[in-house]
Amino acid sequence: MKQSINRRNFIGTTTSALAGLTILPSHVIAGLGHKPPSDRLNIAGIGVGGMGYRNLKNMESENIVALCDVDWEYANRNAFKTWPPAKQYKDYRQMFEQQKDIDAVMIATPDHSHALPALMAMKLGYHVYLQKPLTHSVYEARVLAETAKNYGVATQMGNQGNSGEGIRQICEWIWAGVIGEVTHVDAWTNRPIWPQGLERPKKEMRIPKDLNWDLFLGPAAYRPYNEIYHPWNWRGWWDFGTGALGDMACHILDPVFKALKLEYPSTVQASSSAFNNESAPNSEIVTYEFPRRDNLPKVAMPELTVRWYDGGLMPPRPVELLDGELMGDRDGGCIFYGTRGKIMCGTYARNPQLLPTREMAHFTPPDKSLLRIADAMDGGHEQDWIRACKENRENRLEASSNFSYSGPLTEMVLMGVLAVRLQSLNRKLIWNGLNMSFENVYDNDQLKVLTKDAFEVVNGDPRFTKDYATLPALQTTENWIRHNYRMGWEQI
Protein backbone atom coordinates (compact mmCIF):
# COMPACT_ATOMS: atom_id res chain seq x y z
CA MET A 1 0.00 0.00 0.00
CA LYS A 2 1.19 3.52 -0.72
CA GLN A 3 0.36 6.99 0.36
CA SER A 4 0.18 9.49 -2.48
CA ILE A 5 0.53 13.27 -2.24
CA ASN A 6 0.36 15.38 -5.39
CA ARG A 7 3.82 16.65 -6.28
CA ARG A 8 2.29 19.91 -7.46
CA ASN A 9 1.32 20.72 -3.86
CA PHE A 10 5.02 20.88 -2.94
CA ILE A 11 5.16 24.51 -1.85
CA GLY A 12 2.01 24.38 0.27
CA THR A 13 2.72 21.08 1.98
CA THR A 14 6.36 21.88 2.65
CA THR A 15 5.55 25.29 4.09
CA SER A 16 2.93 23.76 6.38
CA ALA A 17 5.30 21.06 7.54
CA LEU A 18 8.07 23.50 8.34
CA ALA A 19 5.69 25.74 10.24
CA GLY A 20 4.58 22.88 12.52
CA LEU A 21 5.60 22.55 16.12
CA THR A 22 8.72 20.56 16.93
CA ILE A 23 10.55 19.60 20.12
CA LEU A 24 14.05 21.06 20.10
CA PRO A 25 17.00 19.73 22.11
CA SER A 26 17.86 21.60 25.27
CA HIS A 27 21.12 22.97 23.88
CA VAL A 28 19.25 24.59 20.98
CA ILE A 29 16.75 26.25 23.31
CA ALA A 30 19.46 27.42 25.70
CA GLY A 31 22.07 28.57 23.22
CA LEU A 32 20.30 29.01 19.89
CA GLY A 33 22.47 26.25 18.46
CA HIS A 34 25.76 27.91 19.46
CA LYS A 35 28.44 25.81 21.11
CA PRO A 36 31.80 27.31 22.11
CA PRO A 37 34.67 25.97 19.94
CA SER A 38 36.16 24.31 23.04
CA ASP A 39 33.07 22.12 23.47
CA ARG A 40 32.77 18.71 21.84
CA LEU A 41 29.72 17.79 19.81
CA ASN A 42 27.73 14.67 20.63
CA ILE A 43 27.47 12.90 17.27
CA ALA A 44 25.18 10.00 16.33
CA GLY A 45 25.95 7.81 13.31
CA ILE A 46 23.26 6.22 11.11
CA GLY A 47 24.65 3.64 8.71
CA VAL A 48 28.06 2.90 10.23
CA GLY A 49 29.19 -0.34 8.61
CA GLY A 50 30.95 1.05 5.52
CA MET A 51 31.58 4.66 4.48
CA GLY A 52 29.86 5.84 7.64
CA TYR A 53 32.62 4.30 9.73
CA ARG A 54 35.26 6.25 7.80
CA ASN A 55 33.26 9.46 8.23
CA LEU A 56 33.00 8.91 11.98
CA LYS A 57 36.74 8.22 12.22
CA ASN A 58 37.23 11.69 10.75
CA MET A 59 34.92 13.05 13.48
CA GLU A 60 36.74 11.49 16.43
CA SER A 61 37.63 14.91 17.76
CA GLU A 62 34.03 14.87 19.03
CA ASN A 63 31.98 12.48 21.18
CA ILE A 64 30.48 9.53 19.28
CA VAL A 65 27.44 8.87 21.49
CA ALA A 66 25.11 6.68 19.40
CA LEU A 67 25.47 4.18 16.54
CA CYS A 68 22.56 3.02 14.41
CA ASP A 69 22.70 0.34 11.72
CA VAL A 70 20.15 -2.18 10.43
CA ASP A 71 22.93 -4.81 10.21
CA TRP A 72 24.69 -5.29 13.53
CA GLU A 73 27.09 -7.93 12.20
CA TYR A 74 28.31 -5.49 9.55
CA ALA A 75 28.48 -2.61 12.03
CA ASN A 76 30.34 -4.74 14.58
CA ARG A 77 33.29 -5.27 12.20
CA ASN A 78 34.57 -1.80 13.07
CA ALA A 79 32.17 0.80 14.43
CA PHE A 80 30.72 -1.01 17.44
CA LYS A 81 34.21 -2.15 18.47
CA THR A 82 35.76 1.29 17.98
CA TRP A 83 33.21 3.20 20.11
CA PRO A 84 31.94 0.71 22.68
CA PRO A 85 30.42 3.38 25.00
CA ALA A 86 28.09 4.56 22.22
CA LYS A 87 24.55 3.23 22.55
CA GLN A 88 23.55 0.90 19.71
CA TYR A 89 20.31 1.00 17.72
CA LYS A 90 18.81 -0.58 14.61
CA ASP A 91 16.02 1.98 14.07
CA TYR A 92 16.98 5.67 13.93
CA ARG A 93 13.43 6.64 14.87
CA GLN A 94 13.87 4.81 18.15
CA MET A 95 17.25 6.47 18.61
CA PHE A 96 15.80 9.95 18.12
CA GLU A 97 13.00 9.17 20.54
CA GLN A 98 15.15 7.71 23.31
CA GLN A 99 18.49 9.53 23.17
CA LYS A 100 18.35 13.19 24.18
CA ASP A 101 22.02 14.16 24.21
CA ILE A 102 22.54 14.31 20.41
CA ASP A 103 23.86 17.51 18.80
CA ALA A 104 24.64 16.30 15.28
CA VAL A 105 24.04 13.30 13.02
CA MET A 106 26.17 11.57 10.39
CA ILE A 107 24.11 9.56 7.83
CA ALA A 108 25.68 7.05 5.43
CA THR A 109 22.83 4.69 4.58
CA PRO A 110 21.84 3.49 1.08
CA ASP A 111 20.51 6.34 -1.09
CA HIS A 112 16.82 5.54 -0.60
CA SER A 113 17.19 5.97 3.18
CA HIS A 114 18.91 9.37 3.15
CA ALA A 115 16.02 11.80 3.17
CA LEU A 116 13.84 10.59 6.04
CA PRO A 117 16.45 10.46 8.85
CA ALA A 118 18.00 13.72 7.63
CA LEU A 119 14.64 15.49 7.64
CA MET A 120 13.76 14.14 11.08
CA ALA A 121 17.16 15.15 12.49
CA MET A 122 16.94 18.71 11.18
CA LYS A 123 13.42 19.15 12.57
CA LEU A 124 14.85 18.13 15.96
CA GLY A 125 17.49 20.84 15.63
CA TYR A 126 20.39 18.47 14.91
CA HIS A 127 23.17 19.37 12.48
CA VAL A 128 23.47 16.86 9.62
CA TYR A 129 26.33 15.36 7.62
CA LEU A 130 24.78 13.28 4.81
CA GLN A 131 26.53 11.09 2.28
CA LYS A 132 26.19 11.68 -1.45
CA PRO A 133 24.01 11.73 -3.41
CA LEU A 134 22.06 13.85 -1.00
CA THR A 135 18.82 12.00 -1.77
CA HIS A 136 17.22 9.33 -3.92
CA SER A 137 14.79 11.71 -5.66
CA VAL A 138 14.74 15.28 -6.96
CA TYR A 139 11.88 16.25 -4.65
CA GLU A 140 13.66 14.96 -1.55
CA ALA A 141 16.71 17.09 -2.39
CA ARG A 142 14.52 20.18 -2.67
CA VAL A 143 12.86 19.45 0.69
CA LEU A 144 16.15 18.89 2.53
CA ALA A 145 17.61 22.16 1.23
CA GLU A 146 14.48 24.06 2.31
CA THR A 147 14.40 22.36 5.71
CA ALA A 148 18.06 23.13 6.44
CA LYS A 149 17.45 26.78 5.60
CA ASN A 150 14.35 27.02 7.79
CA TYR A 151 15.81 25.28 10.82
CA GLY A 152 19.21 26.96 10.60
CA VAL A 153 21.27 23.82 11.18
CA ALA A 154 24.77 23.26 9.83
CA THR A 155 24.83 20.75 6.96
CA GLN A 156 27.33 19.06 4.66
CA MET A 157 27.09 16.47 1.88
CA GLY A 158 29.81 13.84 1.77
CA ASN A 159 31.47 14.87 -1.49
CA GLN A 160 34.84 15.54 0.09
CA GLY A 161 36.44 16.88 -3.08
CA ASN A 162 34.24 19.95 -2.61
CA SER A 163 36.58 21.03 0.20
CA GLY A 164 39.71 20.28 -1.80
CA GLU A 165 42.34 22.46 -3.42
CA GLY A 166 41.55 21.31 -6.97
CA ILE A 167 37.97 22.61 -7.13
CA ARG A 168 39.14 25.98 -5.80
CA GLN A 169 41.87 26.22 -8.42
CA ILE A 170 39.44 25.38 -11.22
CA CYS A 171 37.01 28.06 -10.00
CA GLU A 172 39.71 30.71 -9.74
CA TRP A 173 41.17 29.91 -13.15
CA ILE A 174 37.80 29.95 -14.92
CA TRP A 175 36.55 33.07 -13.12
CA ALA A 176 39.76 34.87 -14.06
CA GLY A 177 39.12 34.06 -17.74
CA VAL A 178 42.19 31.82 -18.11
CA ILE A 179 40.50 29.59 -20.74
CA GLY A 180 37.86 32.06 -21.89
CA GLU A 181 34.16 31.23 -22.04
CA VAL A 182 33.39 27.58 -21.27
CA THR A 183 30.83 26.14 -23.69
CA HIS A 184 31.28 22.39 -23.21
CA VAL A 185 32.39 19.94 -20.50
CA ASP A 186 33.04 16.22 -20.77
CA ALA A 187 33.01 14.11 -17.59
CA TRP A 188 33.45 10.38 -17.00
CA THR A 189 33.95 7.66 -14.37
CA ASN A 190 35.15 4.06 -14.35
CA ARG A 191 32.06 3.04 -12.33
CA PRO A 192 30.07 0.86 -11.94
CA ILE A 193 32.39 -1.52 -10.10
CA TRP A 194 29.41 -3.46 -8.70
CA PRO A 195 26.80 -5.62 -10.51
CA GLN A 196 24.23 -3.77 -12.63
CA GLY A 197 21.82 -4.54 -15.45
CA LEU A 198 20.38 -7.42 -13.42
CA GLU A 199 16.91 -8.91 -13.18
CA ARG A 200 15.35 -9.37 -9.75
CA PRO A 201 16.55 -12.69 -8.29
CA LYS A 202 13.87 -15.35 -8.02
CA LYS A 203 15.46 -17.03 -5.02
CA GLU A 204 14.40 -15.86 -1.58
CA MET A 205 17.14 -16.31 1.01
CA ARG A 206 16.98 -16.58 4.76
CA ILE A 207 17.56 -13.20 6.40
CA PRO A 208 20.77 -13.10 8.47
CA LYS A 209 20.00 -13.02 12.17
CA ASP A 210 21.68 -9.64 12.78
CA LEU A 211 20.00 -7.89 9.81
CA ASN A 212 16.62 -6.18 10.14
CA TRP A 213 15.53 -6.52 6.51
CA ASP A 214 12.33 -4.51 6.99
CA LEU A 215 14.35 -1.54 8.27
CA PHE A 216 16.82 -1.90 5.39
CA LEU A 217 13.93 -1.62 2.94
CA GLY A 218 12.61 1.41 4.82
CA PRO A 219 10.37 3.48 2.52
CA ALA A 220 11.02 1.23 -0.53
CA ALA A 221 8.47 -1.35 -1.65
CA TYR A 222 8.76 -4.74 0.03
CA ARG A 223 10.80 -7.45 -1.68
CA PRO A 224 12.22 -10.73 -0.31
CA TYR A 225 15.79 -10.71 1.00
CA ASN A 226 18.65 -11.80 -1.24
CA GLU A 227 22.36 -11.33 -0.58
CA ILE A 228 22.75 -9.55 -3.95
CA TYR A 229 21.28 -6.40 -2.37
CA HIS A 230 23.29 -6.08 0.84
CA PRO A 231 25.92 -5.16 1.75
CA TRP A 232 27.29 -2.70 -0.82
CA ASN A 233 25.65 -4.07 -3.99
CA TRP A 234 22.50 -2.00 -3.38
CA ARG A 235 23.85 0.83 -5.58
CA GLY A 236 22.88 -0.90 -8.81
CA TRP A 237 19.19 -1.41 -7.86
CA TRP A 238 16.78 1.42 -8.67
CA ASP A 239 14.79 1.00 -5.45
CA PHE A 240 17.88 1.53 -3.29
CA GLY A 241 20.53 3.34 -5.33
CA THR A 242 21.08 5.58 -8.33
CA GLY A 243 23.72 3.68 -10.29
CA ALA A 244 27.09 4.98 -11.38
CA LEU A 245 25.76 8.46 -12.11
CA GLY A 246 24.31 8.91 -8.63
CA ASP A 247 27.40 7.46 -7.02
CA MET A 248 30.11 9.50 -8.73
CA ALA A 249 28.61 12.59 -10.40
CA CYS A 250 28.33 14.44 -7.08
CA HIS A 251 32.14 14.15 -7.01
CA ILE A 252 33.07 14.56 -10.66
CA LEU A 253 30.48 17.15 -11.74
CA ASP A 254 30.98 19.14 -8.55
CA PRO A 255 33.68 21.46 -10.01
CA VAL A 256 31.53 21.90 -13.13
CA PHE A 257 28.50 22.92 -11.09
CA LYS A 258 30.48 25.27 -8.84
CA ALA A 259 32.88 26.88 -11.30
CA LEU A 260 30.26 27.49 -13.98
CA LYS A 261 27.57 28.77 -11.57
CA LEU A 262 25.02 26.18 -12.68
CA GLU A 263 21.45 25.82 -11.52
CA TYR A 264 18.69 23.89 -13.31
CA PRO A 265 19.44 22.29 -16.68
CA SER A 266 17.06 23.27 -19.45
CA THR A 267 17.18 19.88 -21.21
CA VAL A 268 18.56 16.39 -20.64
CA GLN A 269 18.77 13.25 -22.75
CA ALA A 270 20.49 9.89 -22.37
CA SER A 271 21.49 6.66 -24.06
CA SER A 272 22.73 3.49 -22.40
CA SER A 273 23.25 -0.22 -22.53
CA ALA A 274 20.25 -2.41 -21.70
CA PHE A 275 18.56 -1.96 -18.34
CA ASN A 276 15.25 -2.86 -16.76
CA ASN A 277 12.87 -1.58 -14.10
CA GLU A 278 14.98 -3.24 -11.40
CA SER A 279 18.58 -2.33 -12.11
CA ALA A 280 20.63 0.44 -13.72
CA PRO A 281 22.53 -0.06 -17.00
CA ASN A 282 26.18 -1.04 -17.15
CA SER A 283 27.10 2.03 -19.22
CA GLU A 284 25.45 5.31 -20.15
CA ILE A 285 25.89 8.72 -21.73
CA VAL A 286 23.89 11.66 -20.41
CA THR A 287 23.79 15.09 -22.06
CA TYR A 288 22.71 18.18 -20.12
CA GLU A 289 22.07 21.62 -21.61
CA PHE A 290 22.18 24.73 -19.43
CA PRO A 291 20.99 28.25 -20.25
CA ARG A 292 23.19 31.33 -20.19
CA ARG A 293 24.02 32.56 -16.67
CA ASP A 294 24.93 36.04 -15.43
CA ASN A 295 28.36 37.14 -16.61
CA LEU A 296 31.21 37.43 -14.12
CA PRO A 297 33.54 40.45 -14.06
CA LYS A 298 36.24 38.73 -16.14
CA VAL A 299 34.34 36.08 -18.09
CA ALA A 300 30.89 35.44 -19.56
CA MET A 301 28.78 32.38 -18.77
CA PRO A 302 27.26 31.32 -22.11
CA GLU A 303 24.97 28.40 -22.89
CA LEU A 304 26.65 25.16 -21.89
CA THR A 305 26.58 21.46 -22.79
CA VAL A 306 27.75 18.91 -20.21
CA ARG A 307 28.18 15.31 -21.31
CA TRP A 308 28.58 12.43 -18.82
CA TYR A 309 30.05 8.97 -19.62
CA ASP A 310 30.33 5.87 -17.42
CA GLY A 311 30.76 2.10 -17.55
CA GLY A 312 33.96 2.25 -19.59
CA LEU A 313 32.68 4.76 -22.14
CA MET A 314 34.97 7.75 -22.66
CA PRO A 315 34.65 11.15 -24.34
CA PRO A 316 36.76 12.01 -27.39
CA ARG A 317 40.41 12.40 -26.52
CA PRO A 318 41.66 16.03 -26.73
CA VAL A 319 44.25 16.57 -29.45
CA GLU A 320 46.49 18.33 -26.93
CA LEU A 321 47.20 15.10 -25.02
CA LEU A 322 50.34 13.23 -25.99
CA ASP A 323 50.17 9.57 -27.00
CA GLY A 324 50.06 7.50 -23.81
CA GLU A 325 49.23 10.50 -21.60
CA LEU A 326 46.50 9.69 -19.09
CA MET A 327 43.19 11.49 -19.48
CA GLY A 328 41.98 12.53 -16.02
CA ASP A 329 43.01 9.81 -13.56
CA ARG A 330 42.38 6.08 -13.19
CA ASP A 331 38.89 6.66 -11.75
CA GLY A 332 37.63 9.40 -14.08
CA GLY A 333 37.74 13.16 -14.48
CA CYS A 334 36.45 16.05 -16.54
CA ILE A 335 37.61 18.45 -19.24
CA PHE A 336 36.43 22.07 -19.57
CA TYR A 337 36.43 23.38 -23.15
CA GLY A 338 36.85 27.16 -23.28
CA THR A 339 37.15 29.59 -26.14
CA ARG A 340 40.84 30.15 -25.29
CA GLY A 341 41.92 26.82 -23.84
CA LYS A 342 41.08 23.70 -21.86
CA ILE A 343 41.32 22.52 -18.25
CA MET A 344 41.53 18.84 -17.33
CA CYS A 345 41.22 17.33 -13.85
CA GLY A 346 40.85 13.93 -12.25
CA THR A 347 38.21 12.54 -9.92
CA TYR A 348 37.29 14.82 -6.97
CA ALA A 349 38.71 17.73 -9.08
CA ARG A 350 42.21 16.51 -8.28
CA ASN A 351 45.28 17.78 -10.14
CA PRO A 352 43.75 20.39 -12.48
CA GLN A 353 45.95 21.16 -15.47
CA LEU A 354 45.83 23.30 -18.57
CA LEU A 355 46.01 21.48 -21.89
CA PRO A 356 48.47 20.78 -23.29
CA THR A 357 49.85 19.85 -19.87
CA ARG A 358 53.29 21.21 -20.77
CA GLU A 359 51.78 24.70 -20.46
CA MET A 360 51.71 24.24 -16.68
CA ALA A 361 55.47 24.80 -16.56
CA HIS A 362 54.94 28.43 -17.66
CA PHE A 363 51.54 29.10 -16.06
CA THR A 364 51.16 31.78 -13.41
CA PRO A 365 47.83 31.11 -11.67
CA PRO A 366 45.58 33.99 -10.62
CA ASP A 367 45.51 35.09 -7.00
CA LYS A 368 43.75 32.80 -4.57
CA SER A 369 40.32 34.17 -3.67
CA LEU A 370 38.59 31.19 -2.05
CA LEU A 371 39.01 29.95 1.50
CA ARG A 372 41.18 26.83 1.73
CA ILE A 373 40.35 23.80 3.90
CA ALA A 374 43.29 21.77 5.14
CA ASP A 375 43.43 18.00 4.54
CA ALA A 376 40.09 18.01 2.70
CA MET A 377 40.29 14.38 1.59
CA ASP A 378 41.67 13.16 4.92
CA GLY A 379 39.09 14.48 7.37
CA GLY A 380 39.09 18.17 6.54
CA HIS A 381 35.67 17.95 4.87
CA GLU A 382 34.11 16.47 8.02
CA GLN A 383 36.01 18.84 10.30
CA ASP A 384 34.81 21.88 8.36
CA TRP A 385 31.24 20.73 9.03
CA ILE A 386 32.07 20.30 12.73
CA ARG A 387 33.44 23.84 12.76
CA ALA A 388 30.19 25.13 11.23
CA CYS A 389 28.13 23.18 13.78
CA LYS A 390 29.82 25.06 16.62
CA GLU A 391 29.24 28.52 15.17
CA ASN A 392 26.21 30.65 15.91
CA ARG A 393 23.57 30.56 13.18
CA GLU A 394 23.62 34.33 12.77
CA ASN A 395 27.34 34.54 11.90
CA ARG A 396 28.10 30.98 10.79
CA LEU A 397 30.35 30.39 7.79
CA GLU A 398 28.49 27.49 6.19
CA ALA A 399 30.40 24.35 5.20
CA SER A 400 31.29 24.34 1.52
CA SER A 401 28.85 21.59 0.45
CA ASN A 402 25.97 22.66 2.70
CA PHE A 403 22.51 21.67 1.53
CA SER A 404 21.76 25.01 -0.15
CA TYR A 405 24.57 24.07 -2.58
CA SER A 406 24.50 20.27 -2.57
CA GLY A 407 20.71 20.10 -2.88
CA PRO A 408 20.66 21.73 -6.35
CA LEU A 409 23.79 19.77 -7.34
CA THR A 410 22.01 16.54 -6.44
CA GLU A 411 18.89 17.60 -8.35
CA MET A 412 21.02 18.00 -11.48
CA VAL A 413 22.61 14.59 -11.01
CA LEU A 414 19.27 12.86 -10.43
CA MET A 415 17.82 14.48 -13.54
CA GLY A 416 20.37 12.44 -15.46
CA VAL A 417 19.15 9.29 -13.72
CA LEU A 418 15.61 10.18 -14.81
CA ALA A 419 16.75 10.72 -18.40
CA VAL A 420 18.28 7.24 -18.48
CA ARG A 421 15.04 5.67 -17.27
CA LEU A 422 12.93 7.69 -19.74
CA GLN A 423 14.88 6.82 -22.88
CA SER A 424 12.00 4.95 -24.51
CA LEU A 425 10.14 8.27 -24.93
CA ASN A 426 12.65 9.03 -27.70
CA ARG A 427 12.98 12.76 -27.14
CA LYS A 428 15.11 15.45 -25.60
CA LEU A 429 13.45 16.11 -22.24
CA ILE A 430 12.66 19.73 -21.36
CA TRP A 431 13.00 20.40 -17.64
CA ASN A 432 11.07 22.97 -15.60
CA GLY A 433 13.32 23.30 -12.59
CA LEU A 434 11.06 25.48 -10.44
CA ASN A 435 8.13 23.07 -10.79
CA MET A 436 10.26 19.90 -10.83
CA SER A 437 8.57 18.56 -13.94
CA PHE A 438 9.25 17.70 -17.58
CA GLU A 439 7.32 19.96 -19.92
CA ASN A 440 7.15 17.42 -22.75
CA VAL A 441 6.01 14.25 -20.97
CA TYR A 442 2.29 13.92 -21.64
CA ASP A 443 -0.76 12.06 -20.32
CA ASN A 444 -0.93 9.68 -23.28
CA ASP A 445 2.80 8.82 -23.32
CA GLN A 446 3.83 5.26 -22.55
CA LEU A 447 7.17 3.94 -21.27
CA LYS A 448 8.44 0.66 -22.67
CA VAL A 449 10.48 -1.06 -19.95
CA LEU A 450 12.51 -4.23 -20.37
CA THR A 451 11.45 -6.93 -17.88
CA LYS A 452 13.28 -10.00 -19.20
CA ASP A 453 16.40 -10.39 -21.33
CA ALA A 454 17.37 -14.04 -21.76
CA PHE A 455 19.59 -16.00 -24.15
CA GLU A 456 19.95 -19.74 -24.67
CA VAL A 457 21.03 -22.16 -27.38
CA VAL A 458 18.36 -24.71 -28.36
CA ASN A 459 19.37 -27.51 -30.76
CA GLY A 460 22.33 -25.46 -31.88
CA ASP A 461 20.28 -22.35 -32.60
CA PRO A 462 20.42 -19.13 -30.58
CA ARG A 463 17.20 -18.07 -28.88
CA PHE A 464 16.68 -14.56 -27.54
CA THR A 465 13.80 -13.69 -25.25
CA LYS A 466 13.00 -10.07 -24.52
CA ASP A 467 9.85 -9.15 -22.65
CA TYR A 468 8.63 -5.61 -22.00
CA ALA A 469 6.13 -3.88 -19.73
CA THR A 470 4.25 -0.71 -20.64
CA LEU A 471 3.90 2.00 -17.99
CA PRO A 472 2.01 5.33 -18.03
CA ALA A 473 4.84 7.80 -18.56
CA LEU A 474 3.51 10.87 -16.76
CA GLN A 475 2.39 9.08 -13.61
CA THR A 476 5.57 6.97 -13.49
CA THR A 477 7.79 10.00 -14.00
CA GLU A 478 6.05 11.92 -11.23
CA ASN A 479 6.63 9.00 -8.87
CA TRP A 480 10.31 8.90 -9.79
CA ILE A 481 10.58 12.66 -9.16
CA ARG A 482 8.70 12.38 -5.89
CA HIS A 483 8.46 8.91 -4.41
CA ASN A 484 5.41 7.36 -2.81
CA TYR A 485 6.75 5.60 0.26
CA ARG A 486 5.73 2.26 1.71
CA MET A 487 2.93 2.42 4.27
CA GLY A 488 4.26 3.13 7.74
CA TRP A 489 7.00 5.51 6.57
CA GLU A 490 6.39 9.25 6.77
CA GLN A 491 5.68 10.73 3.35
CA ILE A 492 7.90 13.64 2.35
Steps between C-alpha positions, in 0.01 A plus 500: 500500500619852428417847608482750216535878524483711185846627411347826382403581860870516592514863609185487712571170671864580567419841644238347729737230616777744580262724690389214728602467860812301581683404819850646498795367701586687816826637361313662210250666733771617739761615252323544167717224357829666600768290665836650600787366283649334810191281543470159337195408297301188582474323164271210406577281198231341280639242260841426652613176338676639191563861396328618816776346709764695307300821543474445875874431524549847353269636773682344795589842633140496627295261715350205310196434721267281291536250214209384287514232231245248371778237478676452832740236367622744235517788748686287755795447262628847587260760636355319801849386603655844451245691713373251757348767732267618222146367533400267216176510301350342189221756446596869486145597594544317828838666546355848451220422742715354777834682486486866601867597503552515120632820339578379148440200274713327237294299244657249260215264415401380150367785283131420549537543878672840497211743502282379787761487781655826378164677501412365844840601641478856369148544639643398839764771467790263428778590257530249214786350300345292219675281247466559127282505304305712741176315423340233285257738326495857370214597731678371810805713416281809472334427836829444684646827370187690608492330840866577573439865416190524719646326803840668478706186558850444365506249213750331270476241222772237489666603174837567658660634183280807547734608781813425300763718338421385145142630484617837633773524238257416220257768622770765526646420159163504323375812680821680406436419132807276463331277237236747385130417485423135577244356258545125548611255771565128473497289818544127559550228763620140502191398702301282539732262684202306640239284319243685288259423218356212703153351524344454843620168646232234527659332800394617844774455759484473875558838664821510707423508870668838561332675203162671533391466137180701548702797628747464212211528255368803688276707270565275195245242388529161668704229329642172637857502631786391276871547566539678163353815658701532821763592591637746243336363183185707561635783280403327177131449595259783419301458822809553716765681296555724200764310304837630391367848427355545848809355661771704329350809333472685832881471507593541135241759392550699819770732354285544188197602704698735725740661254238561232231628741245241389143464616224307321575340163262598223512161324638151557521186289672164538600177331624183666552129487200281583331545836169410658262628766711334770860591429705777339690450172865402485592807293335828407544841342300794632490843335392809694436844351511811718381852418720808506583623852591848624843610382785529749733802506770328292310235305155436353289194579348394166271208422668176600493130410617245758543140390540212749647154420528190720543123487820515296372751245729799448468840332711586195865539587625863479759554228724676752571177691814313403483134399489293819417800721227419751169680461379604846603228746437127537151558644374774267511876460371789294616740230382862467500631142542878487530743214869556585608167645416188698524382861521132592469349848463160660236361733408728795642791289850378580807627314347761266720577201488714190518318168746430360638407842844636410349849531493454878876556512447863390160567660462768765167433674275788605493610862324271743157637590327202662542376855717188523417197717794297624514123440166501316520137389638378833242632745500869417158478333344352815690737728380804306143385567583457870637854503175629347294305755669688784442846355197713574236491227505877459872521413576144389725441200314210340691186401589499132256225393212607725154401383425834332781406257493120501121483469495663153813304401322177590188606309713540187659159547166327558355662189755296308378185674146589391614554141653152492176343621289702253695413186212313337314832458751576223533873556713769654334566836421862588534567872307757704725533801274718715207259465713183496331366189568414136307726266483246217386183678128467433195314632483262204873414496603144577834368628627172360704328772703183458394230749683193368812461287597135457722304261536126448608258229233245402601220260796705388295811428514822702178606670448851634212587729420862573185592687378854565250673727312817409465771765311833496783747447367807680388321815818289512722803449326692777558208736868490408527876563312472827476153648195345660634324807398166645220516756633571847774738383439874520429648158722791400 
